[in-house]
Amino acid sequence: MTERTAAGARTPMDREFFDRPVLEVAPDLLGRVLSRTTPEGTVAVRLTEVEAYAGEQDPASHCYRGRTARNEVMFGEPGHAYVYFTYGMHFCVNLVCGPDGTASAVLLRAGEIIEGAEQARIRRNGSSDRDLARGPARLCQALGIERALNGADVCAPGELTISAGTPVPAGLVRSGPRTGVSSAHDTPWRFWAEGEPSVSPYRRHTPRRRG
C-alpha cells in the first residue's frame, strides 16, 4: 500500500515524533500526511509548508503571555491539534509539540491534496487544485477542520490523524521569515519544500490603519 490509499490504511505517527523541540519537528513535518475523515469521506493533504511557534519564549505565539482558555491545548500533551478562529472568518490548525507544558506548536500552512480532491473542491467552491490547501485557512477549509477539532489527538485513530508519508529530503527544505505576523516577523521559522506549487506566497505583516 502507498500513502495514496484509503486513509484508514494509514498508521498514525508515534507521539514521540512531536515530543521534541519545535524547530526539529517543524521541518520534519514536510511530506507528512494529514487526514480528515467525515461522513462525506476522507480528505488528505501532504504537507508542503509549516511555521514554528515557541510558546512563552516567542512574541509571535498565542502563548507568549501565558495560559488562557483559548490556548489551553498548546500547554498539554504533544501530538494534539490546536485549532483557532482568526479574522472572524477562518480556522487555522497547529500541531502541539515539545514536552507537556512548553506550549510550542507548528502551524500547518499549506499542502497538496492527495486524497478526496473532489470533496475538497466542493468545500473550496471549485478552487484550482494548486490552491485547494495553499494557505492555512484554505487548508482547514479543504479538510473541513473547525473548532470542534481543537484538542484532537492526531496520534490516535480518529477524525483527524497524521501519518508518516514521505519526508521531504533535507536538501529540499527551505526556511525564511514567518508570514503575516506582527511580532518577531523576521524570525526564519517558516519551512517549505522547494519547488512545490502549493506553497503559499510570503506576505510581510502590514499594520492596519485606524480611522
trRosetta pair geometry for C-beta under 8 A, 3 or more apart (Angstrom, degrees):
i j d omega theta_ij theta_ji phi_ij phi_ji
1 5 4.6 -60 -163 8 101 156
1 9 5.4 -116 -179 151 159 142
2 5 5.7 128 59 -18 60 93
3 10 6.9 52 -135 -99 67 116
3 33 5.4 178 -169 -42 122 153
3 44 7.9 -160 162 141 89 147
3 46 7.5 83 130 -88 141 109
3 114 6.9 16 121 124 100 152
3 163 7.0 176 -128 100 99 123
3 164 7.9 -125 -91 78 118 70
3 165 5.2 64 -120 -119 157 60
3 166 6.8 -124 -8 -18 145 87
4 114 5.5 -107 -107 163 84 109
4 115 6.4 168 -152 -66 59 98
5 9 4.9 -24 110 54 119 145
5 10 7.8 164 76 -51 87 81
6 9 5.1 96 71 -3 81 102
6 42 6.9 106 -162 40 71 148
6 115 7.7 132 -122 -152 33 147
7 10 5.5 -45 -163 16 51 118
7 35 3.9 146 -143 -160 133 149
7 37 6.1 -160 85 -67 141 107
7 42 4.1 -152 12 -177 132 155
7 44 5.4 173 -86 -62 113 124
7 115 6.3 174 -51 98 95 158
7 161 7.3 141 173 56 110 116
8 37 7.7 70 -65 -90 83 148
8 42 7.5 -143 -29 -50 77 154
10 33 6.6 -109 -137 89 156 131
10 35 6.4 145 50 -12 147 150
10 44 8.0 128 -17 -117 155 146
10 161 6.9 158 97 107 115 129
10 163 3.8 -88 174 -58 120 164
11 163 6.0 111 66 -128 46 109
11 164 7.5 10 72 -6 89 102
12 154 6.7 174 -148 148 117 55
12 155 5.0 136 149 -161 124 35
12 156 6.0 -102 52 -50 168 9
12 157 6.4 -140 -18 -61 124 50
12 161 4.6 -99 -93 -162 102 113
12 162 6.5 69 -145 61 76 51
12 163 6.1 -92 -104 -82 30 73
13 17 4.9 -27 153 13 123 153
13 18 7.9 113 108 -28 119 93
13 32 7.1 -27 -42 -146 144 129
13 79 7.8 -150 88 -126 93 110
13 154 7.8 10 44 124 94 93
13 155 6.0 -75 78 -116 65 83
13 162 5.5 -35 13 103 113 90
13 163 6.1 163 -39 -127 82 29
13 164 5.8 129 -88 -67 98 67
14 17 5.5 122 73 -16 74 94
14 155 6.7 38 -173 -152 16 120
15 18 6.0 -61 -168 41 53 103
15 19 6.2 49 140 -26 79 111
15 77 7.4 -33 -156 165 132 106
15 78 6.1 125 -176 89 87 93
15 79 4.4 -78 -126 -28 79 156
15 155 4.6 79 -73 175 75 173
16 19 5.2 -59 -139 37 41 114
16 20 7.9 59 163 -37 59 95
17 20 7.3 -62 168 3 32 116
17 25 7.2 105 150 -124 73 96
17 28 7.5 -152 -171 122 97 132
17 79 7.5 95 63 -88 87 104
17 155 7.9 172 40 -102 107 118
18 25 6.0 55 -128 -123 52 141
18 78 3.7 177 118 159 108 113
18 79 4.3 175 34 -61 150 72
18 95 6.5 -114 -117 149 127 107
18 96 6.8 65 173 96 134 59
18 97 4.3 -127 -170 -112 79 80
18 98 7.7 -64 156 1 72 35
18 155 7.2 -114 6 -56 128 129
19 78 4.7 179 -75 43 64 152
19 79 7.7 -28 -42 -28 80 102
19 97 7.1 -149 -74 -163 20 69
19 98 7.0 51 -148 -169 41 8
19 99 6.5 59 -157 -82 85 52
20 24 4.5 -78 139 79 124 130
20 25 5.3 151 73 -54 102 93
20 97 6.4 -34 58 177 62 115
20 98 6.9 -65 85 -86 24 49
21 24 4.9 87 67 5 83 104
21 25 7.1 -164 93 -6 41 90
21 97 7.7 48 142 129 13 116
21 98 6.2 43 -113 -96 33 95
21 104 7.5 -2 -161 85 49 169
22 25 5.7 -58 -142 40 36 109
22 26 6.0 42 162 -33 70 105
22 52 4.6 131 144 -159 109 110
22 53 6.9 -107 -174 62 158 36
22 54 5.4 -154 40 -92 144 73
22 55 8.0 175 -32 -10 143 91
22 97 5.3 137 -98 77 68 121
22 98 5.9 -34 -47 -42 81 114
22 104 3.9 -121 -53 164 127 133
22 105 7.1 -19 -118 20 124 11
22 106 6.4 171 -158 -62 92 85
23 26 6.1 -32 -128 23 31 116
23 27 7.8 21 178 -1 54 99
23 52 5.6 69 -86 -165 59 172
23 54 7.8 -5 -38 -78 93 114
23 189 7.0 -89 -102 -127 92 100
24 27 7.6 -75 -167 41 25 91
24 28 6.4 10 154 -7 62 127
25 28 5.7 -82 -152 49 30 110
25 29 6.3 39 157 -38 72 102
25 52 7.6 131 70 -109 87 108
25 95 7.7 -136 153 98 132 112
25 97 4.3 -111 6 -139 170 166
25 98 7.8 -108 -8 -41 138 68
25 106 5.8 -132 112 -38 109 136
26 29 6.0 -53 -159 14 28 112
26 50 5.1 -168 -163 109 82 125
26 51 7.2 -41 -145 154 130 11
26 52 4.0 -76 -59 -65 151 105
26 106 4.7 175 -100 -116 78 122
26 189 6.9 14 115 -177 177 84
26 191 5.3 132 138 14 103 135
27 30 6.0 -31 -171 2 50 114
27 50 7.6 -160 -80 59 31 120
27 168 7.9 -102 176 67 77 111
27 170 7.7 57 148 -121 132 72
27 173 5.0 61 -159 -169 115 150
27 175 7.3 -55 -83 -72 117 110
27 191 4.5 -133 -91 -159 75 161
28 32 7.8 49 135 -35 63 122
28 167 6.5 -31 -159 -134 63 126
29 32 5.1 -71 -163 21 56 128
29 47 5.4 -39 143 99 90 156
29 50 5.2 63 75 -41 128 161
29 95 7.2 156 -110 45 144 142
29 106 5.9 157 -11 130 156 159
29 108 7.6 -115 148 -100 143 86
30 47 5.7 -124 -121 107 37 96
30 48 6.4 56 -145 -132 90 28
30 49 7.7 45 -106 -66 99 23
30 50 6.7 -129 -64 4 78 112
30 167 6.8 77 83 -159 71 65
30 168 4.0 -39 119 15 114 128
30 173 6.0 162 39 -107 157 103
30 191 6.3 -111 -45 128 124 110
30 192 7.2 138 -108 -150 132 24
30 193 5.1 154 -174 -57 128 98
31 46 6.3 -12 -146 -175 36 99
31 47 6.6 -48 15 64 20 80
31 48 7.9 72 -60 -88 47 54
31 165 5.0 179 145 116 69 123
31 166 5.1 -91 179 90 119 54
31 167 4.5 141 73 -133 139 22
31 168 4.2 -179 -36 -32 118 71
31 193 7.0 109 -53 -79 83 138
32 46 7.5 163 82 -149 26 59
32 47 5.3 5 58 25 75 120
32 162 5.6 28 153 -178 123 106
32 163 6.9 171 -170 82 82 40
32 164 6.5 -81 -124 -163 83 20
32 165 4.6 170 -133 25 28 126
32 167 7.0 14 -55 -91 74 69
33 44 5.5 12 -178 180 106 114
33 45 7.0 162 -151 79 60 38
33 46 5.5 -31 -95 -95 77 64
33 47 7.5 -151 -83 -6 26 82
33 114 7.0 -69 -125 48 113 135
33 162 6.7 156 82 -155 48 59
33 163 4.9 -18 65 60 103 89
33 164 7.5 7 21 65 95 30
33 165 4.0 144 -22 -67 90 110
34 44 6.8 167 86 -153 44 64
34 45 5.2 -12 59 58 94 90
34 47 6.4 74 -9 -53 106 102
34 108 6.7 19 -30 -138 160 160
34 111 7.1 175 32 -4 110 173
34 143 7.0 -29 119 -109 110 158
34 154 7.5 -39 -129 -148 88 133
34 160 7.3 -5 -173 -168 92 84
34 161 7.5 170 -150 89 51 40
34 162 5.1 -23 -97 -99 67 85
35 42 5.7 -3 -171 -170 105 112
35 43 7.4 165 -151 86 57 40
35 44 4.2 -19 -100 -100 82 95
35 45 8.0 179 -78 19 42 60
35 115 7.3 0 -117 63 99 131
35 160 7.3 170 87 -146 54 40
35 161 5.2 -11 58 61 99 85
35 162 7.5 170 16 -88 74 34
35 163 6.9 22 -5 1 117 107
36 42 6.9 157 81 -151 43 62
36 43 5.4 -11 60 60 95 87
36 44 7.5 175 20 -82 62 48
36 143 4.0 108 14 179 145 100
36 144 5.7 176 135 58 140 90
36 145 6.1 -115 -101 -63 150 86
36 159 6.5 16 -154 157 65 76
36 160 5.4 -1 -105 -101 76 77
37 41 7.4 -88 -142 150 66 28
37 42 4.6 -23 -98 -96 79 87
37 158 8.0 -177 44 131 113 38
37 159 5.4 -131 60 -141 79 52
37 160 7.9 -151 22 -62 71 39
38 41 6.9 0 63 47 74 35
38 42 7.9 156 22 -85 59 40
38 144 5.4 -35 -33 100 145 159
38 159 7.1 52 -75 -151 59 105
40 119 5.4 136 134 -132 119 131
40 144 7.7 145 44 -52 125 160
41 116 5.5 169 118 -116 113 111
41 119 5.5 -163 63 -45 116 152
42 115 6.0 -8 111 127 98 123
42 116 5.3 -140 102 -53 50 134
43 113 6.6 -42 -171 -142 95 107
43 115 6.4 172 -148 97 32 75
43 116 3.4 -122 -96 94 60 142
43 117 7.8 124 -133 -64 92 27
43 119 5.4 -125 -68 84 111 117
43 120 5.1 126 -140 -61 134 96
43 123 8.0 -53 -56 12 165 142
43 142 6.3 -159 158 144 149 80
43 143 5.0 -159 91 -118 121 60
43 144 6.9 122 29 8 132 100
44 113 7.2 118 80 -156 48 59
44 114 5.4 -51 97 65 99 87
44 115 3.9 34 32 43 106 111
44 116 6.3 115 8 18 65 109
45 111 3.7 94 162 103 110 136
45 112 6.6 149 -159 70 72 34
45 113 5.5 -41 -99 -93 78 52
45 114 6.8 137 -122 11 24 83
45 133 5.0 -180 -125 -158 140 179
45 139 6.4 137 157 -147 179 96
45 142 7.1 91 -68 99 129 128
45 143 6.4 -79 -13 -67 121 119
46 111 5.4 173 78 -171 40 105
46 112 4.8 -15 55 58 99 93
46 114 5.1 60 -22 -24 104 129
46 165 5.8 138 -128 -142 91 142
47 50 6.3 25 173 -51 125 106
47 108 6.1 -91 -120 -144 117 100
47 110 7.6 111 -156 87 59 46
47 111 4.6 -58 -103 -94 36 118
47 165 7.7 180 24 25 85 168
48 110 5.4 -52 69 104 94 92
48 111 5.1 149 8 -112 83 47
48 112 6.0 73 -31 -18 127 87
48 168 7.9 102 -126 -62 58 141
48 192 6.2 32 148 -156 72 81
48 193 4.7 -84 -151 28 78 113
48 196 4.2 -151 -160 137 137 161
48 198 4.9 110 43 78 150 109
48 199 5.4 -113 129 -68 114 77
49 109 4.1 -71 114 80 100 113
49 110 3.9 28 41 42 117 101
49 111 7.3 -141 29 -57 73 56
49 190 7.2 3 -171 -179 93 95
49 191 7.2 173 -148 91 50 51
49 192 4.1 -2 -105 -105 85 97
49 193 7.3 -107 -60 13 63 74
49 196 7.5 -159 -41 82 92 134
49 198 7.4 -151 -2 111 109 84
49 199 4.7 122 -57 -127 129 78
49 200 6.1 -150 83 16 165 84
50 106 5.1 6 178 174 125 110
50 107 6.4 154 -165 79 66 56
50 108 5.9 -32 -109 -111 87 44
50 109 5.7 -178 -99 9 24 95
50 190 7.4 177 93 -153 41 56
50 191 5.4 -8 61 60 85 94
50 192 7.7 169 21 -78 55 57
51 106 6.9 158 76 -161 41 63
51 107 4.3 -6 57 54 97 109
51 109 5.7 82 -14 -47 95 122
51 178 5.1 82 -147 -125 128 101
51 179 7.5 -123 -79 25 140 79
51 189 6.0 77 -165 116 71 87
51 190 4.8 -24 -100 -102 88 73
51 191 7.4 169 -88 17 37 70
52 104 7.4 -2 -173 -176 87 107
52 106 5.6 -29 -99 -106 59 79
52 107 7.9 -137 -60 19 14 79
52 189 4.1 -101 55 179 96 115
52 190 8.0 -150 15 -74 71 31
52 191 7.4 49 -21 -7 99 109
53 58 5.5 180 -169 101 64 157
53 60 6.3 -118 -124 98 98 93
53 61 4.2 134 174 -100 108 91
53 62 7.4 42 155 10 153 75
53 63 7.9 121 140 26 114 98
53 94 7.2 -43 33 -136 124 144
53 104 6.4 175 95 -153 60 63
53 105 5.5 -8 61 62 104 73
53 106 7.3 175 20 -91 77 29
53 107 6.5 66 -14 -22 115 99
53 189 7.5 133 -66 124 42 145
54 57 4.9 -50 125 71 112 100
54 58 3.8 128 57 -41 81 123
54 61 6.2 -119 60 -49 43 139
54 104 5.1 -11 -131 -112 43 108
54 189 7.9 -117 -24 -123 100 162
55 58 6.1 95 50 20 32 103
55 61 5.4 -142 -95 153 10 167
55 63 4.6 -36 -147 85 64 132
55 64 7.5 150 153 -77 35 46
55 74 6.8 170 -103 150 92 120
55 98 7.5 -93 -21 58 134 157
55 102 5.6 -154 -13 152 164 64
55 103 3.4 115 -125 89 117 93
55 104 4.6 -76 -24 -64 104 61
55 105 7.7 104 -62 -2 79 76
56 61 7.3 -92 -55 80 23 138
56 63 5.6 -72 -58 129 65 95
56 64 6.0 124 -132 -135 41 32
56 65 8.0 -173 -125 -11 80 10
56 66 6.7 45 -107 -80 114 48
56 103 6.0 75 -22 61 84 136
57 61 7.9 53 59 12 50 142
58 61 4.0 82 83 -17 108 113
58 63 7.9 54 55 65 95 85
58 64 6.0 -108 83 -86 55 98
58 104 7.8 94 -1 -113 134 84
58 184 6.4 -101 -168 40 75 166
58 187 7.8 -130 -143 69 99 176
59 64 5.4 71 -127 -128 31 153
59 183 3.8 -113 127 153 108 133
59 184 4.8 142 58 -21 101 112
60 64 7.3 122 41 -50 20 134
60 178 6.4 117 159 73 168 158
60 181 4.4 24 -141 178 124 146
60 182 7.7 160 -114 55 85 54
60 183 4.7 -168 -75 81 67 89
60 184 4.5 -107 -27 55 109 110
60 185 7.3 130 -87 -70 132 53
60 187 7.1 -140 2 34 138 134
61 64 4.8 137 66 -47 84 84
61 103 7.2 106 160 133 141 106
61 104 7.7 -73 -118 -115 146 54
61 105 7.9 127 -140 36 107 91
62 70 7.0 -108 173 114 128 112
62 71 4.7 176 123 -92 112 129
62 74 6.9 149 75 -12 109 159
62 84 7.0 178 -86 -56 161 165
63 66 6.9 -42 -173 169 66 1
63 67 7.1 11 -142 -82 94 48
63 71 5.0 -178 -80 156 82 151
63 74 5.3 -131 -55 101 134 142
63 75 7.1 151 -128 -60 138 88
63 103 3.9 -159 155 163 170 138
64 183 7.7 -13 -52 94 170 155
65 68 7.9 31 88 -35 95 115
67 71 6.6 -140 -141 83 47 99
67 72 6.4 62 -166 -101 96 61
67 75 5.5 -3 -105 -41 111 154
67 103 7.6 -136 -83 -86 78 138
68 71 5.2 66 50 26 86 91
68 72 7.0 -106 89 -47 41 73
69 72 6.0 -17 -152 -31 29 117
70 84 6.8 57 178 -118 104 113
71 74 4.9 -33 177 23 88 121
71 75 7.1 84 128 -20 86 94
71 82 7.2 23 -144 -155 63 131
71 103 7.0 43 152 -148 118 115
72 75 6.1 -65 -165 32 41 108
72 76 7.1 41 146 -30 69 109
73 76 5.6 -59 -160 22 41 120
73 80 5.8 -130 -176 116 105 126
73 81 7.5 -23 160 94 149 42
73 82 4.6 172 92 -100 123 85
73 96 6.4 -134 141 -54 86 139
73 150 5.9 -144 -35 173 153 87
73 151 4.9 -133 -108 -83 124 72
74 82 5.1 28 -66 -91 85 151
74 94 7.4 8 -95 96 104 136
74 96 5.5 -173 -127 -109 50 109
74 103 4.4 57 132 -148 102 72
74 104 7.5 158 -175 34 101 12
74 105 5.3 -83 -126 -33 103 128
75 100 7.7 51 155 -177 57 62
75 101 5.8 19 -173 -121 81 36
75 102 7.8 164 -134 48 54 27
75 103 4.8 -10 -84 -78 65 92
76 80 6.1 -6 90 34 116 148
76 96 6.6 18 69 158 76 169
76 100 6.3 -25 -176 -139 34 87
76 151 7.8 31 49 -128 155 85
77 80 5.9 87 79 -19 82 119
77 96 7.3 96 94 101 42 135
77 100 5.5 -15 -91 -94 50 103
78 96 5.4 -148 -127 115 47 86
78 97 5.0 50 -138 -132 113 36
78 98 6.2 165 -83 51 119 35
78 99 7.3 -50 -33 -97 117 13
78 100 7.2 -109 -18 -64 76 61
79 95 7.2 -5 -127 -175 27 98
79 96 6.7 -50 25 72 25 87
79 97 7.7 78 -46 -94 50 59
79 153 6.4 29 124 -156 97 72
79 154 5.9 -140 178 57 70 82
79 155 4.0 -11 -178 -18 135 126
80 95 7.5 156 77 -153 29 59
80 96 4.9 3 57 29 78 125
80 151 5.7 -20 179 -156 125 40
80 152 6.5 154 -159 77 73 37
80 153 5.6 -40 -101 -96 80 53
80 154 6.8 158 -119 5 24 83
81 93 5.5 -29 -161 -160 109 105
81 94 7.1 135 -161 72 56 48
81 95 6.3 -37 -100 -98 57 61
81 96 7.5 -136 -73 -5 9 90
81 145 7.8 -124 -179 -155 149 124
81 149 5.6 -18 92 142 146 96
81 150 6.6 -125 106 -127 90 30
81 151 6.8 -31 66 33 74 13
81 152 4.5 7 28 54 119 91
81 154 5.8 99 -46 -40 93 110
81 160 5.9 -7 -31 114 150 147
82 93 7.2 140 74 -159 49 52
82 94 4.3 -20 62 64 102 103
82 95 7.5 -171 17 -81 83 12
82 96 5.7 99 -27 -56 108 94
82 105 5.4 -38 26 -134 137 163
82 150 6.5 28 -148 -144 37 82
82 151 7.8 55 -94 -60 49 45
83 91 5.8 0 -175 -171 101 111
83 92 7.2 169 -149 82 56 42
83 93 5.1 -18 -98 -102 81 76
83 94 7.7 -169 -72 25 37 69
83 140 7.6 124 -140 -127 105 132
83 145 6.2 -150 -117 160 131 103
83 146 7.0 92 162 138 148 20
83 147 5.7 -176 112 -116 118 39
83 149 5.3 85 -24 80 152 85
83 150 4.1 -117 46 -77 95 76
83 152 7.9 42 -18 10 120 103
84 91 7.1 158 83 -149 32 64
84 92 5.8 -16 61 56 81 89
84 94 7.8 15 5 3 101 107
84 147 7.8 48 -120 -107 21 86
84 150 7.5 82 -63 -101 51 121
85 88 7.5 48 151 -105 105 21
85 90 7.1 149 -157 82 57 41
85 91 5.8 -37 -97 -94 61 67
85 147 6.2 -23 -46 -72 107 115
86 89 7.8 -45 89 53 54 58
86 90 5.3 -32 64 72 85 93
86 91 7.6 134 16 -110 81 19
86 92 5.9 17 1 -4 128 115
86 137 7.5 -112 61 -82 111 110
87 90 5.7 27 52 22 106 101
89 137 8.0 30 107 -149 84 141
90 136 7.7 94 153 102 128 87
90 137 3.6 -41 -158 -124 134 123
90 140 7.1 119 -180 58 81 132
90 141 7.7 -64 -137 -47 84 106
91 137 6.8 123 57 -131 44 68
91 140 4.3 -142 89 149 97 156
91 141 7.6 145 46 -57 95 64
91 145 5.9 -155 114 106 135 83
91 146 5.5 -145 -56 -119 163 46
91 147 6.6 -137 -111 -50 124 65
92 107 6.3 -10 164 -148 120 104
92 108 7.9 173 -177 55 76 73
92 136 4.3 22 -128 149 101 126
92 137 6.3 -51 -74 -74 80 61
92 140 6.1 -125 -99 -31 26 140
93 107 7.7 132 89 -149 40 57
93 108 5.4 -11 85 36 90 115
93 136 7.3 -171 32 -166 61 95
93 139 7.2 -110 33 106 106 114
93 140 5.6 146 -15 -89 102 105
93 145 5.2 -37 -50 148 134 154
93 149 7.4 -18 -109 100 121 125
94 105 4.0 58 154 149 128 126
94 106 6.0 157 -160 74 80 36
94 107 4.9 -42 -95 -88 92 53
94 108 6.9 -177 -101 -3 34 76
95 105 6.2 166 78 -160 33 84
95 106 5.1 -14 54 55 88 94
95 108 6.8 67 -14 -44 98 104
95 154 6.3 -55 -123 29 110 151
95 162 7.0 7 -107 -27 147 155
96 103 8.0 -62 -141 -141 101 31
96 104 7.4 116 -159 84 60 50
96 105 4.9 -42 -100 -99 49 98
97 104 5.6 -53 72 99 79 98
97 105 6.3 140 16 -110 76 39
97 106 6.2 36 -4 -13 126 100
98 102 3.9 -85 128 74 130 143
98 103 7.7 -34 73 44 133 28
98 104 4.2 74 0 43 140 116
99 102 5.2 92 62 -20 73 120
107 136 6.0 -33 170 -103 106 140
108 111 7.1 -19 176 -27 105 118
108 136 6.4 127 88 -122 59 85
108 139 5.9 -136 120 124 103 160
109 135 6.8 -45 179 -140 71 28
109 136 5.1 -53 -124 -60 48 88
109 139 7.3 141 146 -14 17 144
109 179 7.7 93 -136 39 141 122
109 190 7.2 28 -24 -146 161 101
109 192 7.8 -66 73 -86 131 100
109 200 5.9 -113 158 19 106 124
110 133 6.0 134 -157 127 55 78
110 134 5.1 27 -137 -134 117 42
110 135 6.0 31 -85 -33 96 25
110 136 7.4 -75 -52 -57 60 50
110 138 7.8 24 -113 69 77 111
110 139 6.3 -148 -109 -59 33 121
110 192 7.6 16 55 -121 118 109
110 198 5.1 170 159 140 110 89
110 199 5.5 139 84 -121 150 35
110 200 4.8 -177 -58 -22 138 92
111 133 4.7 -31 61 114 75 135
111 139 6.1 79 24 -119 97 118
111 198 5.9 -12 136 132 12 146
112 133 7.1 -154 -76 56 10 118
112 196 7.0 -116 -43 -164 115 112
112 198 4.8 -155 -70 -19 72 153
113 116 6.9 -103 -173 74 110 73
113 117 4.9 124 122 -98 129 79
113 120 4.9 -110 -121 21 155 171
113 129 7.0 -118 46 -159 113 81
113 132 4.9 -34 -16 96 131 146
113 133 5.7 138 -50 -6 87 120
113 142 6.3 -114 -79 166 124 140
116 119 4.6 -38 179 40 95 115
116 120 5.8 103 119 -26 85 95
117 120 5.4 -57 -147 39 36 114
117 121 6.2 40 154 -25 69 101
117 129 6.6 -3 -155 -122 127 102
117 132 7.0 -87 -143 -94 79 170
118 121 5.7 -49 -150 30 31 112
118 122 6.8 34 150 -20 62 100
119 122 5.6 -49 -153 31 37 114
119 123 6.6 32 151 -14 66 105
120 123 5.8 -57 -150 40 34 109
120 124 5.9 11 157 -1 69 116
120 132 4.8 48 144 -169 126 129
120 133 7.2 -52 -160 -45 137 97
120 142 4.0 23 -149 -164 101 95
120 143 7.3 0 -105 -64 99 45
121 124 5.9 -69 -138 53 28 97
121 126 5.8 41 178 -102 94 34
121 127 6.7 -151 -133 45 63 67
121 129 7.8 -37 -81 -86 105 67
121 132 6.8 -62 -77 -108 59 116
122 125 7.8 30 179 -71 27 31
123 141 5.5 170 146 155 108 77
123 142 5.6 148 84 -121 126 33
123 143 8.0 -136 87 14 166 16
123 144 6.2 -118 -108 -65 152 80
124 127 3.9 -59 140 12 120 119
124 131 7.5 167 171 111 143 86
124 132 5.4 -159 5 -134 166 66
124 138 6.6 47 -117 -156 120 90
124 141 5.9 108 -87 117 77 115
124 142 5.4 0 -48 -88 119 83
127 131 4.7 -112 170 92 116 105
127 132 5.5 155 91 -87 118 54
127 138 7.4 -161 159 -149 177 121
128 131 4.8 71 61 20 86 103
128 132 7.5 -119 95 -39 44 74
129 132 5.7 -20 -152 -20 38 116
130 134 6.2 22 143 -45 67 141
130 197 4.9 -67 -135 133 113 117
130 198 6.1 -155 -164 -86 62 64
131 134 4.6 -74 -132 28 49 126
131 138 6.6 -92 166 -162 72 158
131 198 8.0 178 -84 -129 24 70
132 138 6.8 154 144 161 28 112
132 142 4.8 89 163 -110 86 143
132 198 7.9 -40 50 -125 78 113
133 138 5.6 171 -133 118 28 95
133 139 4.1 63 -160 -103 91 69
133 142 4.7 -92 -75 36 86 153
133 143 7.3 52 -105 -30 120 96
133 198 6.4 14 77 -166 82 126
134 138 5.7 -6 54 77 50 152
134 139 7.9 149 1 -54 14 81
134 198 5.0 -139 -89 -163 88 64
134 199 7.3 22 -140 80 90 10
134 200 5.2 141 170 -82 75 79
135 138 4.4 76 64 15 93 111
135 139 6.7 -159 86 -15 44 86
135 200 4.5 102 -77 -99 69 140
136 139 5.6 -51 -146 30 30 115
136 140 6.7 26 158 -14 63 103
136 200 8.0 -63 -17 -16 64 158
137 140 5.9 -56 -153 37 33 108
137 141 6.3 32 151 -18 66 108
138 141 5.5 -56 -144 39 33 112
138 142 6.1 34 158 -21 68 107
139 142 6.0 -56 -146 36 26 110
139 143 6.4 5 161 0 63 113
139 145 7.6 -3 121 27 76 131
140 143 6.2 -69 -143 49 28 98
140 144 7.9 -114 168 61 57 7
140 145 4.1 -94 -147 65 80 105
140 146 7.4 117 171 -69 111 44
141 144 7.6 29 -175 -71 28 35
141 145 7.9 -68 -40 41 21 76
145 149 5.5 -76 -152 42 78 149
145 160 6.9 74 -109 -102 103 134
146 149 6.3 111 63 7 48 97
147 150 5.5 -15 -171 -17 57 115
149 152 4.5 -29 -171 -20 78 132
149 159 6.7 -123 -108 97 107 124
149 160 5.4 76 -156 -19 130 147
152 158 6.4 -169 -166 113 103 140
152 159 6.5 -87 -137 65 141 97
152 160 4.5 64 128 52 152 122
153 156 4.4 22 113 25 121 111
153 158 6.5 96 66 11 82 150
154 158 7.9 -111 -106 57 34 113
154 160 5.6 -58 -98 123 85 88
154 161 5.4 141 -162 -134 65 34
154 162 4.5 35 159 1 122 97
155 161 7.7 129 -77 -142 11 80
155 162 7.4 -28 -75 49 55 91
156 161 7.4 -122 77 -107 33 102
157 161 6.6 -15 -122 -79 35 142
158 161 6.1 140 52 -58 71 95
164 167 7.6 -57 177 -40 78 86
168 172 5.3 -113 173 84 100 111
168 173 5.6 122 109 -69 119 88
168 193 4.5 -133 -119 -106 152 110
169 172 5.0 76 67 12 85 104
169 173 7.5 -146 98 -20 44 87
170 173 5.6 -50 -150 18 40 116
172 193 5.7 21 135 -156 107 74
172 194 4.7 -128 -166 34 73 103
172 195 7.2 -60 -157 23 111 107
173 191 5.9 -7 -172 -169 103 106
173 192 7.5 151 -153 77 58 29
173 193 6.6 -40 -99 -100 56 53
173 194 7.4 -120 -68 -16 9 91
174 191 7.1 155 81 -153 45 55
174 192 5.5 -25 63 65 94 79
174 193 7.6 124 18 -136 87 7
174 194 5.1 100 -24 -68 116 90
175 188 5.0 81 141 158 104 103
175 189 7.2 -11 -163 -110 111 16
175 190 6.5 145 -156 77 61 52
175 191 5.1 -23 -96 -97 82 71
175 192 7.9 155 -87 18 37 67
176 188 5.4 -64 -149 -139 16 90
176 190 5.4 -34 69 66 68 105
176 192 8.0 -25 22 15 101 107
176 202 6.7 -52 110 -99 137 141
177 185 6.0 40 -179 153 120 64
177 186 5.1 -55 -112 -137 121 35
177 187 6.6 101 -133 60 67 37
177 188 5.8 -51 -68 -93 44 57
177 190 6.5 13 101 14 27 116
177 202 7.1 84 70 -156 92 126
177 204 7.3 17 109 -100 141 84
178 181 5.0 12 110 11 121 126
178 184 7.4 40 33 111 128 85
178 185 6.3 -115 68 -144 88 51
178 187 6.1 8 -2 72 106 87
178 188 8.0 -178 -27 -126 66 17
178 189 5.6 -7 -55 64 104 86
178 190 4.9 148 -99 -44 50 103
179 190 6.2 59 -14 -82 86 156
179 200 7.2 -142 58 102 167 114
179 202 5.2 -144 -96 -145 115 58
179 203 5.0 73 -170 48 106 67
179 204 7.3 -88 -139 -74 62 30
180 203 5.3 34 -63 88 87 102
180 204 7.7 157 -67 173 36 11
180 205 5.4 95 -163 -82 28 77
181 184 6.7 -24 117 71 131 72
181 185 5.0 -177 79 -97 82 80
181 205 5.7 -88 77 -52 24 132
182 185 6.7 -43 -157 -54 8 117
182 205 4.8 -168 -84 169 53 159
182 207 7.1 82 -126 -89 112 76
184 187 4.5 7 164 -14 98 124
185 204 6.4 85 161 -152 135 78
185 205 5.2 -117 -104 13 146 115
190 202 7.7 147 87 -108 161 98
192 196 6.8 -136 171 45 97 119
192 199 4.6 70 -166 -126 139 131
193 196 4.4 62 84 -21 102 131
193 199 6.9 -158 54 -63 69 119
196 199 4.9 102 83 -27 96 99
